[in-house]
């Protein structure tokens, strides 16, 4: 990604002024994001001795889906002597959300696919929340109609026309169509395959996947190189695969592990009694709805603005040094166990006295930056140029992923104001370079960029946008680059034993709800076992 791309819309506006046209003022809004200023104290250091010492049996570091899932599991076992520490002002992690007078809207993850039978804990949670009805382990459960995505679910903008679905095959050659069918047949075959160990080749949670060497070898090459090696050269196939990698992993398919790329297409085989298999569960605030229900149900003792900058492990206990940013002071917490549900790269700096191998392995976890812009419109975009407005609206030739409509689940609200959530993974440069540009760019530059991208299918967008709120995330999701998923670094972290129990979705190598929940629940069950609390596994 070049700097000029950030300024392209602004340059166009300047050109309009030079030609005698007055550029329309940008809508008001805010620029927010993750607390990088506080987080950077891990590098620069925290001064001041702790002014308070307290004790807990367990501390959960991180209030995202993994941390909340760990708290949910502890509560289900009747265990209450724990505390949650969250760096941000609110819990939720990648499933945080915003709200205004029009609607709630997502700041990150905006849907949950129908959970597979392997995702037992996800199904159990959804049953507790009333989303899944009946037996959580039924082959085709019944889901609350209000959570199932209303039709039309998705459409694609290509060559100046909206078309239903995500098949970019209009005008494609017979060879491209044949290759498209062959690719999907290959993914269907992977979905049905099982290894000699009896496991599915590609399962979700990924820890339940087969360990057969012929599958794990796919991790050593990129998804793009695998496509080419298999004779897939058609542009529609490459576009679809790269779109999927940028959407779920935040990085280009030239970098993504082929194992991860195939997993995207082959891991899901769920069915529902009252919905098509590819239907997703969604709410106006996306997965923030699940976070809200978890927080209400679990009611974890939560301290926000808390930076855990030092963790010292011993055979008998662990000691946490915690900087409370809002209060400008530090505290010390002595615990029996720590569930580390924050990003693992930060643990490399926080773990004091850890062996060099573990520290180096934690440092291998790299994260992709993202930008999300929520545009509040006085009315929905005009329905023209083909297929009507859908929940997910994808642009074929764009650095962005397009947008989702926050009010899609409320049919009546389509007649009035709405909120479009625009997503852009900064996958065109190294994560470090993209983070630097993310910090340099202003809200106005991001808004101009979003309006320029979405203005191609919606020329009226700038005129009907009343507010534009931008959210930036420098470490949005771990990058499953080639060689990482089944490489030495991740395996070294998985083998760690002690008083610190790693629980983040980073452990899976990619950031998905099912993975975060699985890792959080697994860590909680390990802690319960270490505390001699009997509890049957829900995994």
Wavefront OBJ file of the C-alpha trace (Angstrom):
o trace
v 0.000 0.000 0.000
v 1.410 3.342 -1.073
v 0.939 6.591 0.812
v -0.706 8.127 -2.242
v -3.549 5.622 -1.905
v -4.486 7.189 1.422
v -4.610 10.599 -0.156
v -6.206 9.712 -3.489
v -9.671 10.903 -2.571
v -8.271 14.098 -1.087
v -6.259 14.757 -4.222
v -9.384 14.294 -6.312
v -11.194 16.825 -4.141
v -8.347 19.309 -4.600
v -8.513 18.796 -8.360
v -12.215 19.573 -8.270
v -11.520 22.824 -6.433
v -8.832 23.722 -9.006
v -11.447 23.268 -11.740
v -13.751 25.696 -9.989
v -15.871 23.106 -8.182
v -16.363 23.400 -4.452
v -15.696 20.144 -2.616
v -18.514 19.109 -0.286
v -17.559 19.187 3.421
v -16.966 15.839 5.009
v -19.534 14.565 7.499
v -18.631 14.854 11.199
v -17.508 11.874 13.224
v -14.836 10.419 15.433
v -11.523 8.630 15.016
v -11.043 5.907 17.613
v -9.147 2.679 17.929
v -7.273 0.333 20.174
v -5.282 1.830 23.064
v -1.911 1.748 21.339
v -0.552 4.528 23.564
v -1.010 2.461 26.707
v -0.009 -0.743 24.953
v 3.295 0.780 23.856
v 4.260 1.051 27.523
v 5.220 -2.617 27.183
v 8.146 -1.377 25.102
v 9.018 1.828 26.939
v 8.375 0.576 30.458
v 6.074 1.502 33.319
v 7.448 3.584 36.177
v 6.273 3.600 39.758
v 5.967 0.926 42.410
v 2.610 -0.781 43.042
v 0.473 1.005 45.606
v -1.757 -1.962 46.315
v -1.339 -5.714 46.621
v -4.303 -8.056 46.277
v -4.902 -11.774 45.811
v -7.058 -13.815 43.453
v -7.142 -17.486 42.603
v -7.297 -16.742 38.869
v -6.814 -13.665 36.707
v -7.945 -13.552 33.076
v -5.825 -11.166 31.017
v -7.902 -9.930 28.089
v -11.641 -9.365 27.760
v -12.186 -10.453 24.163
v -14.079 -13.551 23.081
v -11.381 -15.882 24.458
v -11.313 -14.197 27.864
v -15.093 -13.972 28.138
v -15.364 -17.625 27.100
v -12.915 -18.601 29.828
v -15.009 -16.658 32.345
v -18.166 -18.328 31.033
v -16.607 -21.765 31.536
v -15.390 -20.949 35.054
v -18.855 -19.684 36.016
v -20.518 -22.824 34.589
v -18.294 -24.856 36.939
v -19.442 -22.775 39.901
v -16.048 -21.058 40.235
v -16.103 -17.353 41.122
v -12.682 -16.396 42.518
v -11.386 -14.723 39.390
v -10.886 -11.260 37.933
v -10.679 -10.037 34.345
v -8.211 -7.362 33.235
v -8.829 -5.587 29.927
v -6.577 -2.994 28.291
v -9.410 -1.266 26.429
v -12.265 0.767 27.885
v -14.790 -1.948 26.984
v -14.593 -5.738 26.565
v -15.153 -7.552 23.290
v -11.838 -7.551 21.446
v -12.452 -8.008 17.728
v -16.191 -8.248 18.454
v -16.589 -4.737 19.870
v -19.362 -2.548 18.578
v -20.632 1.020 18.474
v -24.063 2.597 18.635
v -25.835 5.784 17.601
v -29.405 7.026 17.233
v -29.904 4.905 14.113
v -28.491 1.508 15.066
v -25.851 -0.531 16.784
v -23.043 -1.431 14.393
v -19.899 -3.600 14.399
v -16.328 -2.391 14.871
v -14.969 -5.779 13.876
v -16.416 -9.280 13.499
v -19.908 -9.044 12.059
v -21.179 -12.621 11.737
v -20.906 -16.207 12.923
v -21.285 -19.094 10.452
v -23.535 -21.943 11.495
v -21.350 -23.902 13.955
v -20.215 -27.379 13.009
v -20.786 -30.384 15.254
v -17.114 -30.185 16.331
v -17.753 -26.683 17.707
v -19.611 -28.166 20.669
v -18.991 -25.262 23.042
v -20.225 -22.725 20.473
v -23.453 -24.676 20.043
v -23.854 -24.976 23.813
v -23.413 -21.223 24.239
v -25.872 -20.434 21.457
v -28.384 -22.772 23.081
v -27.967 -20.980 26.404
v -28.519 -17.652 24.629
v -31.677 -18.903 22.912
v -30.211 -18.681 19.400
v -30.016 -22.469 18.903
v -33.190 -24.315 19.842
v -33.392 -27.905 20.943
v -30.475 -30.339 21.138
v -27.157 -28.466 20.624
v -25.631 -31.592 19.079
v -28.420 -32.307 16.607
v -27.188 -32.884 13.062
v -29.325 -29.965 11.842
v -30.413 -27.718 14.723
v -33.145 -25.129 14.604
v -32.029 -21.484 14.902
v -33.843 -18.334 15.964
v -35.087 -16.743 12.732
v -34.175 -13.296 14.043
v -30.482 -14.252 14.092
v -30.395 -15.930 10.667
v -29.249 -13.441 8.041
v -32.188 -12.131 6.037
v -32.090 -12.453 2.255
v -30.487 -11.196 0.154
v -27.327 -12.165 2.016
v -24.621 -10.991 -0.386
v -23.959 -9.422 -3.761
v -20.919 -8.472 -5.846
v -20.111 -5.200 -7.662
v -18.173 -5.882 -10.862
v -18.024 -4.159 -14.237
v -20.522 -1.515 -13.114
v -23.237 -3.998 -12.110
v -24.426 -5.596 -8.868
v -25.000 -9.345 -9.086
v -26.367 -11.790 -6.520
v -23.812 -13.945 -4.740
v -20.031 -13.826 -5.005
v -19.492 -15.591 -8.324
v -17.578 -13.234 -10.650
v -18.423 -15.326 -13.718
v -20.464 -12.904 -15.839
v -18.698 -12.776 -19.187
v -16.126 -15.358 -18.084
v -14.679 -17.811 -20.557
v -15.693 -21.458 -20.624
v -12.238 -22.332 -19.290
v -12.719 -20.031 -16.282
v -16.147 -21.513 -15.572
v -14.781 -25.033 -15.759
v -11.901 -24.131 -13.463
v -14.318 -22.488 -11.006
v -16.313 -25.711 -10.806
v -13.144 -27.790 -10.459
v -11.903 -25.606 -7.585
v -15.136 -25.952 -5.638
v -15.211 -29.697 -6.289
v -11.694 -29.884 -4.862
v -12.726 -27.949 -1.746
v -15.785 -30.202 -1.318
v -13.483 -33.214 -1.474
v -11.212 -31.728 1.193
v -14.284 -31.067 3.334
v -15.250 -34.739 3.225
v -11.742 -36.190 3.725
v -10.534 -37.794 6.916
v -7.014 -38.668 7.897
v -5.719 -42.024 9.064
v -6.265 -40.760 12.618
v -10.015 -40.600 11.892
v -10.178 -36.825 12.135
v -11.549 -34.532 9.475
v -8.774 -33.126 7.323
v -9.898 -29.571 8.076
v -12.030 -29.083 11.181
v -13.115 -26.081 13.184
v -11.866 -25.653 15.869
v -8.644 -26.304 13.980
v -7.105 -28.228 16.886
v -9.475 -31.089 16.001
v -8.092 -31.395 12.457
v -6.151 -34.405 11.200
v -2.415 -34.500 11.827
v -1.672 -36.511 8.703
v 1.585 -35.352 7.169
v 0.013 -34.955 3.729
v -2.266 -32.243 5.102
v 0.242 -30.533 7.357
v 2.654 -30.251 4.430
v 0.236 -27.757 2.871
v 1.303 -25.264 5.521
v 4.746 -24.964 3.977
v 3.561 -23.193 0.834
v 1.405 -20.149 0.193
v -2.191 -20.431 -0.974
v -1.378 -18.680 -4.240
v 1.497 -21.020 -4.980
v -0.694 -24.027 -4.186
v -3.343 -22.807 -6.632
v -0.768 -22.436 -9.381
v 0.802 -25.815 -8.620
v -2.657 -27.398 -8.923
v -3.255 -25.731 -12.279
v -5.696 -23.084 -11.058
v -4.942 -19.969 -13.083
v -8.357 -18.395 -13.774
v -8.790 -14.879 -12.440
v -12.200 -15.541 -10.790
v -10.731 -18.376 -8.719
v -7.736 -16.324 -7.632
v -9.965 -13.355 -6.783
v -12.275 -15.486 -4.626
v -9.421 -17.115 -2.722
v -7.627 -13.822 -2.138
v -10.875 -12.202 -1.029
v -11.396 -14.988 1.520
v -7.852 -14.658 2.857
v -8.122 -10.885 3.202
v -11.570 -11.192 4.794
v -10.809 -13.826 7.441
v -7.049 -13.427 7.857
v -6.309 -9.814 6.967
v -3.518 -10.676 4.553
v -2.899 -11.458 0.911
v -3.088 -15.037 -0.353
v 0.529 -14.725 -1.460
v 1.437 -14.884 2.234
v -1.305 -17.084 3.679
v -0.531 -20.722 4.389
v -2.181 -23.074 1.889
v -3.437 -25.089 4.871
v -5.222 -21.974 6.172
v -6.487 -21.063 2.710
v -8.024 -24.500 2.180
v -9.351 -24.522 5.744
v -11.358 -21.374 4.897
v -13.307 -23.306 2.253
v -13.282 -26.848 3.665
v -13.787 -26.623 7.438
v -17.522 -25.895 7.558
v -20.110 -28.618 6.984
v -22.859 -27.427 9.342
v -26.532 -27.747 8.498
v -29.657 -26.200 9.953
v -33.252 -27.405 9.970
v -34.572 -23.975 9.019
v -31.783 -22.424 6.927
v -29.416 -23.118 4.050
v -25.960 -24.363 5.022
v -24.234 -21.128 3.946
v -26.539 -18.888 5.998
v -24.791 -16.930 8.738
v -25.895 -15.688 12.137
v -25.742 -11.925 12.451
v -27.059 -8.975 14.412
v -26.863 -5.182 13.908
v -23.715 -5.021 16.067
v -22.329 -8.239 14.600
v -20.691 -10.555 17.126
v -20.944 -7.728 19.621
v -24.403 -9.141 20.321
v -22.814 -12.330 21.670
v -20.350 -10.271 23.702
v -23.195 -8.281 25.251
v -25.003 -11.481 26.228
v -21.828 -13.013 27.669
v -21.035 -9.943 29.748
v -24.590 -9.871 31.101
v -24.638 -13.620 31.799
v -21.139 -13.979 33.265
v -20.845 -10.515 34.914
v -17.081 -10.936 35.300
v -15.296 -8.758 37.873
v -13.806 -6.501 35.204
v -11.064 -3.867 35.404
v -10.656 -1.876 32.192
v -7.709 0.289 31.167
v -5.461 -2.339 32.770
v -2.058 -3.090 31.244
v -0.405 -6.253 32.537
v 3.230 -5.361 31.956
v 4.990 -8.002 34.021
v 4.129 -11.589 34.934
v 6.446 -13.615 37.138
v 5.837 -17.366 37.328
v 7.007 -19.719 40.035
v 6.157 -23.296 40.902
v 3.598 -22.200 43.483
v 2.083 -18.947 42.165
v 2.289 -16.067 39.728
v 2.597 -12.331 40.358
v 1.166 -9.716 37.979
v 2.278 -6.088 37.806
v -0.679 -4.100 36.449
v -0.715 -0.457 35.340
v -4.166 1.116 35.694
v -4.039 3.784 33.007
v -7.197 5.615 34.037
v -6.049 5.907 37.649
v -2.373 6.543 36.934
v -1.202 3.920 39.395
v 0.055 0.349 39.532
v -1.115 -2.653 41.526
v 0.278 -6.100 42.201
v -1.961 -9.157 41.990
v -0.837 -12.509 43.383
v -2.627 -15.457 41.834
v -2.549 -19.208 41.548
v -3.161 -19.193 37.781
v -3.211 -16.732 34.899
v -5.350 -17.224 31.782
v -3.578 -15.132 29.149
v -6.372 -14.290 26.694
v -4.616 -11.252 25.223
v -2.565 -11.330 22.035
v 0.410 -13.610 22.450
v 3.008 -11.260 21.009
v 2.466 -8.986 24.019
v 3.137 -11.875 26.376
v 6.687 -12.022 25.005
v 7.362 -8.662 26.672
v 5.331 -9.269 29.820
v 6.618 -12.702 30.905
v 9.569 -12.092 33.189
v 12.198 -14.797 33.346
v 10.645 -16.923 30.605
v 13.068 -19.137 28.756
v 14.483 -17.734 25.537
v 12.753 -20.349 23.398
v 9.296 -19.404 24.632
v 9.973 -15.679 24.309
v 11.230 -16.110 20.751
v 8.222 -18.256 19.847
v 5.774 -15.684 21.218
v 7.539 -13.020 19.179
v 6.724 -14.927 15.981
v 3.019 -14.102 16.261
v 2.388 -11.232 13.852
v -0.837 -9.292 13.418
v -2.648 -7.579 10.563
v -3.921 -3.981 10.854
v -7.467 -3.003 9.857
v -9.625 0.072 9.327
v -13.410 0.115 9.832
v -15.576 3.109 8.914
v -19.208 3.297 9.974
v -21.150 5.627 7.692
v -24.529 6.805 8.985
v -26.820 7.569 6.040
v -30.049 9.546 5.951
v -31.452 6.858 3.664
v -30.229 3.558 2.169
v -28.073 3.684 -0.971
v -30.158 3.794 -4.107
v -31.017 0.376 -5.516
v -29.845 0.406 -9.103
v -27.312 -1.251 -11.405
v -28.661 -4.781 -10.897
v -29.195 -6.809 -7.727
v -30.773 -4.953 -4.780
v -29.087 -4.003 -1.525
v -27.868 -7.030 0.443
v -26.455 -7.524 3.931
v -22.890 -8.044 2.616
v -21.947 -5.929 -0.407
v -18.574 -6.804 -1.939
v -16.513 -4.780 -4.424
v -14.555 -6.856 -6.940
v -11.770 -4.420 -7.806
v -11.070 -2.749 -4.481
v -8.534 -2.703 -1.674
v -11.541 -2.808 0.654
v -13.903 -5.683 1.293
v -16.983 -3.537 0.680
v -19.580 -3.034 3.404
v -22.297 -4.649 5.499
v -25.628 -3.029 6.397
v -26.241 -2.752 10.146
v -30.022 -2.437 9.755
v -30.373 -5.401 7.397
v -32.040 -7.577 10.040
v -34.718 -4.932 10.595
v -36.684 -4.804 7.356
v -38.691 -1.762 8.411
v -35.571 0.341 8.968
v -34.621 0.084 5.290
v -37.099 2.865 4.602
v -35.224 5.310 6.817
v -31.657 5.989 8.002
v -29.109 3.199 8.051
v -25.463 2.489 8.858
v -22.957 0.984 6.416
v -19.863 -0.650 7.923
v -16.885 -0.378 5.547
v -13.956 -2.769 6.023
v -10.411 -2.442 4.754
v -7.579 -4.803 5.694
v -4.210 -3.093 5.205
v -2.799 -6.111 3.394
v -0.837 -4.328 0.680
v 2.248 -3.660 2.795
v 4.142 -5.202 5.686
v 2.194 -5.004 8.953
v 4.786 -2.661 10.464
v 4.624 -0.257 7.514
v 0.825 -0.418 7.451
v 0.673 0.379 11.172
v 2.848 3.429 10.663
v 0.540 4.712 7.937
v -2.462 3.876 10.081
v -1.090 6.117 12.837
v -0.259 8.928 10.407
v -3.535 9.073 8.495
v -6.331 11.342 9.728
v -9.989 10.518 10.080
v -10.685 12.751 7.108
v -8.318 10.769 4.892
v -9.952 7.476 5.845
v -13.418 8.927 5.306
v -12.431 10.299 1.897
v -11.063 6.886 1.000
v -14.213 5.053 2.095
v -16.491 7.498 0.286
v -14.381 7.246 -2.869
v -14.432 3.430 -2.830
v -18.131 3.121 -2.103
v -18.971 6.081 -4.290
v -18.250 4.034 -7.393
v -21.423 1.930 -7.038
v -23.169 4.670 -5.038
v -22.472 8.131 -6.542
v -24.959 9.701 -4.133
v -23.171 8.366 -1.041
v -21.277 11.532 -0.049
v -24.477 13.551 -0.260
v -26.565 11.244 1.957
v -23.870 10.452 4.558
v -24.551 12.335 7.772
v -21.822 10.926 9.984
v -18.602 8.951 9.508
v -16.927 7.243 12.480
v -13.581 5.538 11.895
v -12.078 2.770 14.029
v -8.467 1.664 13.534
v -6.875 -1.500 14.881
v -3.145 -1.959 14.491
v -3.157 -5.597 15.688
v -6.550 -6.825 14.545
v -5.812 -10.478 13.841
v -2.937 -12.938 13.771
v -1.561 -13.657 10.286
v -1.521 -17.372 9.282
v 1.442 -17.002 6.963
v 3.029 -19.970 5.240
v 4.979 -22.208 7.604
v 3.479 -20.756 10.779
v 0.383 -22.835 11.576
v 2.186 -26.143 11.971
v 5.629 -24.678 12.576
v 7.894 -24.754 15.606
v 6.892 -21.406 17.139
v 3.187 -22.119 17.577
v 3.884 -25.667 18.727
v 6.352 -24.345 21.338
v 3.704 -22.039 22.810
v 1.123 -24.838 22.835
v 3.533 -27.004 24.872
v 3.976 -24.383 27.606
v 3.014 -25.548 31.084
v 3.045 -23.592 34.300
v 0.952 -20.995 36.004
v 0.266 -19.073 32.784
v -2.276 -20.708 30.471
v -2.391 -19.247 26.973
v -5.921 -18.860 25.656
v -6.065 -16.418 22.740
v -7.244 -17.289 19.210
v -3.628 -16.580 18.246
v -2.978 -20.147 19.420
v -4.977 -21.355 16.419
v -3.115 -19.107 13.992
v -6.184 -17.213 12.823
v -8.833 -15.040 14.454
v -12.279 -16.649 14.296
v -14.992 -16.772 16.963
v -14.914 -20.570 17.161
v -11.146 -20.552 17.653
v -11.194 -17.845 20.340
v -13.951 -19.596 22.249
v -12.239 -22.984 22.017
v -8.931 -21.634 23.331
v -10.595 -19.720 26.158
v -12.691 -22.689 27.274
v -9.731 -25.088 27.011
v -7.578 -22.847 29.202
v -10.366 -22.529 31.773
v -10.780 -26.303 31.912
v -7.032 -26.748 32.443
v -7.186 -24.289 35.334
v -10.192 -26.051 36.870
v -8.299 -29.338 36.713
v -5.234 -27.771 38.352
v -7.485 -26.423 41.109
v -8.946 -29.938 41.600
v -12.425 -28.780 40.604
v -14.273 -31.572 38.826
v -16.009 -30.457 35.645
v -16.833 -32.446 32.535
v -15.388 -30.921 29.382
v -17.759 -29.039 27.094
v -15.294 -29.209 24.179
l 1 2 3 4 5 6 7 8 9 10 11 12 13 14 15 16 17 18 19 20 21 22 23 24 25 26 27 28 29 30 31 32 33 34 35 36 37 38 39 40 41 42 43 44 45 46 47 48 49 50 51 52 53 54 55 56 57 58 59 60 61 62 63 64 65 66 67 68 69 70 71 72 73 74 75 76 77 78 79 80 81 82 83 84 85 86 87 88 89 90 91 92 93 94 95 96 97 98 99 100 101 102 103 104 105 106 107 108 109 110 111 112 113 114 115 116 117 118 119 120 121 122 123 124 125 126 127 128 129 130 131 132 133 134 135 136 137 138 139 140 141 142 143 144 145 146 147 148 149 150 151 152 153 154 155 156 157 158 159 160 161 162 163 164 165 166 167 168 169 170 171 172 173 174 175 176 177 178 179 180 181 182 183 184 185 186 187 188 189 190 191 192 193 194 195 196 197 198 199 200 201 202 203 204 205 206 207 208 209 210 211 212 213 214 215 216 217 218 219 220 221 222 223 224 225 226 227 228 229 230 231 232 233 234 235 236 237 238 239 240 241 242 243 244 245 246 247 248 249 250 251 252 253 254 255 256 257 258 259 260 261 262 263 264 265 266 267 268 269 270 271 272 273 274 275 276 277 278 279 280 281 282 283 284 285 286 287 288 289 290 291 292 293 294 295 296 297 298 299 300 301 302 303 304 305 306 307 308 309 310 311 312 313 314 315 316 317 318 319 320 321 322 323 324 325 326 327 328 329 330 331 332 333 334 335 336 337 338 339 340 341 342 343 344 345 346 347 348 349 350 351 352 353 354 355 356 357 358 359 360 361 362 363 364 365 366 367 368 369 370 371 372 373 374 375 376 377 378 379 380 381 382 383 384 385 386 387 388 389 390 391 392 393 394 395 396 397 398 399 400 401 402 403 404 405 406 407 408 409 410 411 412 413 414 415 416 417 418 419 420 421 422 423 424 425 426 427 428 429 430 431 432 433 434 435 436 437 438 439 440 441 442 443 444 445 446 447 448 449 450 451 452 453 454 455 456 457 458 459 460 461 462 463 464 465 466 467 468 469 470 471 472 473 474 475 476 477 478 479 480 481 482 483 484 485 486 487 488 489 490 491 492 493 494 495 496 497 498 499 500 501 502 503 504 505 506 507 508 509 510 511 512 513 514 515 516 517 518 519 520 521 522 523 524 525 526 527 528 529 530 531 532 533 534 535 536 537 538 539
